[in-house]
């Protein structure tokens, strides 16, 4: 499979709460080695008019710019992709089903964004969780968000200082509440995951010292969504955008923290003598069936079935499992950095019937 890495959910100066021009952001995306970048300004698709969709190849590495929108009333933020026109809601609107339906009516799809966002009361950051779980028709949810994960570490003055000094070491991985919610949803529906950075490059003052949280050249090196496709991208922007969005929608992808170790080379497959399935796919067992996960370097591999840990391999590059039961299978991997096991890879599930 061909592995392409991208960042999903960030804001340019077209958003009311961000200041960095899109061209500057894309320069950082190229320098970080991204293959694609999905900008999601609040209630706007301005980038379609100012720059347009397509490859940006004036920098170090061509980057495919994909334009989405963050529909962001007070609660229930929704990342909408494949839109023709922006969708605007009232700030107090909590009825999410109507804009999920409107996105679908335009031929688009979307993801619930930072579903368990807790904010950071110590620095005056408000919480923006998803509160309406009666909705239907979304493709999945963001399970790991750079801004939310970092903010959750700001629990004391000392911890805030440490998190500002070494923000990467403050990242603990997806919120366990979000992972448990996702596992529960996958038992009943095809619900897949993405990673988000939700980056605005805000300048904040901590103890009298101003600091940008986070510069894009750092944020783009952290939480990424990697798509897995059978053929290489063509550098034809319309064709490649369709391939990338299709893989994201189906969940033929995984979420990872790329800052320390490159996860490319990760694979997760379930197969029998006749068929095989990748993340986001389904397989009906017909006889002996094997699950196999591989890492590009040593790590801690964890096999999750129906939300429960069923096997763990430590300091290994591979895990195998005889699939004797139906269920929803996914892989987590941790990397050993600075004396601790730290989060690395979270695959989308494979559904076995």
matplotlib code that plots the C-alpha trace (Angstrom):
import matplotlib.pyplot as plt

x = [0.0, 1.0, 1.0, 0.3, 0.3, -1.9, -3.0, -6.7, -8.4, -6.5, -7.4, -6.0, -6.6, -10.0, -11.2, -12.3, -9.9, -6.7, -4.1, -1.7, -2.1, -2.8, 0.3, 2.5, 0.7, 1.3, 5.0, 5.2, 3.1, 5.6, 8.6, 7.0, 6.7, 2.9, 1.3, -2.0, -3.4, -7.1, -7.9, -11.3, -12.0, -15.0, -18.2, -16.1, -14.6, -12.6, -9.6, -11.6, -11.7, -8.3, -6.1, -8.3, -8.0, -5.0, -1.3, 0.9, 4.3, 6.1, 7.7, 10.1, 7.6, 4.2, 1.3, -2.3, -4.6, -8.1, -10.7, -13.3, -15.2, -15.6, -19.3, -18.9, -21.8, -21.3, -21.3, -21.3, -18.5, -18.5, -15.8, -17.5, -15.6, -16.5, -18.7, -19.8, -21.0, -20.3, -22.9, -23.5, -25.4, -26.3, -23.8, -26.5, -27.6, -27.4, -29.5, -26.7, -28.7, -29.8, -26.3, -25.2, -28.0, -27.2, -23.6, -24.8, -27.3, -24.3, -22.6, -20.2, -19.5, -18.2, -16.7, -17.6, -14.7, -13.0, -16.1, -14.9, -13.2, -12.8, -11.1, -8.4, -9.9, -6.5, -5.8, -9.4, -10.0, -13.6, -14.9, -16.4, -17.7, -20.2, -23.4, -26.0, -25.4, -28.8, -27.5, -26.9, -25.2, -21.7, -18.7, -16.9, -15.1, -11.8, -10.3, -7.1, -6.7, -3.4, -5.0, -7.3, -4.7, -2.2, -4.8, -5.7, -2.2, -2.6, -3.8, -1.4, 0.9, 4.0, 2.4, 1.5, 5.1, 6.4, 3.8, 4.7, 8.4, 8.1, 4.7, 5.3, 6.0, 2.7, 0.8, -0.8, -2.8, -6.6, -8.9, -9.9, -13.5, -13.3, -11.8, -14.5, -17.2, -15.7, -15.4, -19.1, -20.2, -18.3, -20.2, -23.4, -22.2, -19.4, -17.8, -14.2, -11.6, -9.4, -6.7, -7.0, -4.6, -7.2, -4.4, -4.8, -1.2, -2.6, -0.1, -0.7, 1.1, 2.3, 3.9, 4.7, 6.3, 4.5, 4.4, 2.8, 0.6, 1.5, 3.6, 2.5, 5.9, 5.6, 1.9, 2.2, 4.8, 2.6, -0.8, -1.5, -4.0, -2.3, -4.3, -3.5, -4.2, -3.3, -1.9, 0.3, -1.2, -0.9, -0.3, -3.5, -5.2, -8.9, -8.1, -5.9, -8.4, -11.1, -8.7, -7.8, -11.3, -12.6, -9.9, -10.7, -14.4, -14.0, -11.4, -8.8, -6.3, -4.7, -4.0, -0.4, 2.0, 4.8, 7.1, 9.7, 9.3, 8.0, 5.1, 5.1, 5.5, 2.7, 0.2, -2.9, -4.6, -7.1, -7.2, -8.2, -7.4, -9.7, -10.0, -8.2, -9.4, -7.6, -8.5, -12.0, -13.1, -15.1, -14.4, -16.7, -14.8, -14.8, -12.5, -9.1, -8.6, -5.4, -4.8, -1.4, -0.1, 3.4, 5.5, 8.5, 10.4, 10.1, 7.1, 4.3, 1.5, -2.0, -4.9, -8.3, -11.5, -14.9, -13.2, -11.3, -7.5, -7.0, -3.3, -0.2, 3.4, 6.2, 9.3, 8.2, 7.6, 4.7, 1.6, -0.4, -3.8, -6.0, -9.4, -11.8, -14.5, -16.4, -16.0, -14.5, -10.7, -8.2, -4.6, -2.9, 0.9, 3.1, 6.7, 9.4, 10.6, 12.6, 12.2, 8.4, 5.9, 4.2, 1.2, 2.1, -0.5, -4.3, -5.7, -9.2, -11.1, -11.7, -15.1, -15.2, -18.4]
y = [0.0, 3.6, 5.7, 9.5, 11.8, 14.8, 17.3, 17.8, 20.8, 24.1, 27.8, 30.6, 34.3, 33.8, 32.6, 35.2, 33.7, 33.1, 35.4, 33.4, 33.8, 30.6, 30.9, 31.0, 28.0, 26.0, 26.9, 25.2, 22.3, 21.7, 22.0, 19.5, 17.0, 16.7, 15.2, 16.9, 19.6, 20.2, 23.8, 24.1, 27.8, 28.7, 29.0, 29.9, 28.4, 31.6, 29.6, 28.4, 32.0, 33.3, 30.3, 27.5, 23.8, 21.9, 21.3, 24.0, 23.3, 26.5, 25.3, 22.5, 19.7, 19.7, 19.8, 19.1, 21.8, 20.5, 22.9, 22.1, 24.0, 23.8, 24.4, 25.7, 27.0, 27.0, 23.2, 20.3, 21.4, 19.5, 19.2, 19.3, 18.0, 18.0, 21.1, 23.4, 26.2, 27.2, 26.4, 29.0, 28.4, 30.6, 30.4, 29.1, 26.4, 22.9, 21.0, 19.4, 17.0, 19.7, 20.8, 17.1, 16.7, 19.8, 18.7, 15.4, 17.2, 19.0, 15.7, 16.1, 14.2, 15.1, 14.2, 15.2, 17.4, 17.2, 15.4, 15.5, 18.9, 20.0, 23.3, 24.6, 26.6, 27.6, 29.7, 30.7, 28.4, 27.3, 23.8, 23.0, 19.4, 17.5, 17.2, 15.7, 12.0, 11.4, 12.4, 10.1, 10.4, 11.4, 9.4, 9.4, 11.5, 13.0, 10.8, 12.7, 16.5, 18.4, 21.4, 19.5, 16.9, 19.7, 21.8, 18.9, 18.9, 22.4, 21.4, 23.5, 26.5, 24.2, 21.8, 24.7, 25.9, 22.4, 22.0, 25.4, 24.6, 21.0, 20.8, 17.5, 15.7, 16.9, 14.9, 11.9, 10.5, 10.3, 11.0, 7.6, 8.8, 9.5, 6.1, 4.3, 6.3, 5.4, 1.7, 1.7, 3.4, 1.0, -2.0, -0.7, 1.3, 2.1, 4.9, 5.8, 8.1, 11.0, 13.0, 16.7, 19.6, 22.4, 24.9, 28.6, 29.6, 31.8, 34.0, 33.6, 35.1, 32.7, 34.2, 37.4, 35.5, 35.5, 32.2, 31.0, 27.9, 26.3, 27.4, 25.6, 24.2, 22.3, 21.5, 19.9, 17.4, 16.1, 14.4, 13.3, 11.1, 8.7, 7.2, 3.8, 3.4, 0.7, 3.0, 6.1, 9.6, 11.0, 14.7, 15.5, 17.6, 16.7, 13.0, 12.9, 14.9, 12.3, 9.5, 11.1, 12.1, 8.6, 7.0, 9.3, 8.8, 4.9, 5.0, 3.4, 5.2, 5.5, 8.3, 8.9, 11.1, 11.6, 13.9, 11.3, 8.3, 8.0, 5.5, 4.8, 1.1, 0.4, -2.1, -3.9, -6.6, -9.4, -12.2, -15.7, -17.9, -15.9, -12.3, -9.6, -6.4, -3.2, -0.6, 0.7, -2.5, -5.6, -9.3, -12.3, -15.3, -18.3, -20.7, -19.9, -16.2, -14.4, -10.9, -9.3, -5.9, -4.6, -1.6, 0.0, -0.1, -1.6, -0.5, -1.7, -3.3, -3.6, -5.5, -4.2, -6.2, -4.7, -2.1, -4.6, -5.4, -9.0, -9.1, -7.0, -7.4, -5.2, -4.1, -6.0, -5.1, -7.5, -9.0, -11.9, -13.3, -16.2, -14.6, -17.1, -14.6, -11.9, -8.4, -5.0, -5.2, -2.2, -1.7, 0.7, 1.2, 3.1, 4.3, 4.4, 8.0, 9.8, 6.8, 6.4, 4.7, 7.4, 7.2, 6.6, 4.9, 4.3, 2.3, 2.4, -0.8, -3.8, -5.3, -9.1, -11.0]
z = [0.0, -0.6, 2.6, 2.4, 5.4, 6.0, 8.6, 9.1, 10.8, 11.0, 10.5, 8.4, 8.7, 7.0, 10.4, 12.9, 15.6, 13.5, 12.0, 9.8, 6.0, 4.1, 2.0, 5.1, 6.5, 3.3, 3.3, 6.7, 5.5, 2.7, 5.0, 7.4, 4.5, 4.3, 1.3, 1.9, 4.2, 4.9, 6.0, 7.8, 8.5, 10.6, 8.4, 5.3, 2.1, 1.3, 0.3, -2.8, -4.1, -2.8, -3.8, -5.1, -4.4, -5.8, -5.5, -4.1, -5.7, -5.2, -2.0, -0.9, -1.5, -3.4, -1.0, -2.0, -0.4, 0.3, 1.5, 4.1, 6.8, 10.5, 11.3, 14.8, 16.9, 20.6, 20.8, 18.3, 16.0, 12.7, 10.1, 6.7, 3.6, -0.1, 0.2, -2.7, -0.5, 3.1, 5.8, 8.5, 11.8, 14.7, 17.6, 19.9, 17.6, 19.2, 16.6, 14.7, 12.6, 10.2, 9.2, 9.0, 6.6, 4.7, 4.2, 2.8, 0.5, -1.0, -1.7, 1.2, 4.4, 7.8, 11.2, 14.7, 15.9, 19.3, 20.8, 24.4, 24.4, 28.1, 27.6, 29.9, 32.7, 34.1, 31.0, 30.3, 27.4, 27.1, 26.5, 23.1, 23.4, 21.2, 23.2, 20.7, 20.3, 18.7, 15.3, 12.4, 9.0, 10.0, 8.8, 12.1, 14.7, 15.6, 18.2, 18.8, 18.7, 19.2, 20.8, 23.1, 24.2, 25.0, 26.9, 29.1, 30.5, 31.9, 35.4, 37.5, 37.2, 37.2, 34.6, 32.4, 32.5, 31.5, 28.8, 27.3, 27.4, 26.0, 24.4, 22.6, 25.9, 27.3, 24.6, 26.3, 23.4, 22.7, 25.6, 27.0, 27.1, 23.4, 22.6, 24.7, 22.9, 19.5, 20.4, 21.4, 18.2, 16.0, 17.5, 15.8, 12.8, 10.4, 12.3, 11.5, 13.0, 12.0, 13.8, 14.1, 15.1, 15.4, 15.1, 15.1, 16.1, 18.9, 20.8, 24.6, 27.5, 30.2, 33.3, 31.4, 28.5, 25.1, 23.2, 20.0, 20.6, 18.2, 15.3, 12.2, 11.5, 14.8, 14.6, 11.2, 12.6, 15.3, 14.8, 11.3, 9.4, 7.1, 4.2, 2.7, -1.0, -3.6, -6.3, -6.0, -6.3, -9.7, -9.0, -10.8, -8.1, -8.9, -9.1, -6.0, -3.9, -4.7, -3.7, -0.5, 0.6, -0.3, 1.8, 4.7, 4.5, 4.4, 7.2, 5.0, 7.3, 10.7, 13.1, 14.4, 16.3, 13.7, 15.7, 16.9, 14.6, 11.1, 11.2, 7.5, 7.1, 9.6, 8.2, 9.6, 7.7, 8.3, 5.7, 4.9, 1.8, -0.4, 0.8, 2.8, 4.5, 5.4, 8.1, 7.4, 5.7, 6.5, 6.1, 6.4, 7.8, 5.6, 7.4, 9.1, 9.3, 10.4, 11.7, 11.2, 12.3, 11.6, 12.7, 11.0, 14.3, 17.8, 19.8, 22.0, 19.9, 21.4, 19.7, 20.7, 20.0, 20.7, 22.9, 25.0, 25.0, 23.8, 23.1, 23.7, 22.3, 23.8, 22.0, 18.9, 15.3, 14.6, 16.1, 14.8, 16.0, 14.9, 14.3, 15.7, 16.7, 14.9, 16.2, 15.6, 15.6, 15.7, 16.6, 19.0, 19.1, 21.5, 21.0, 23.7, 23.9, 26.7, 29.1, 28.7, 26.4, 24.5, 22.1, 18.4, 16.1, 16.3, 13.3, 12.1, 12.7, 10.6, 11.0, 11.0, 10.5]

ax = plt.figure().add_subplot(projection="3d")
ax.plot(x, y, z, "-o")
ax.set_aspect("equal")
plt.show()
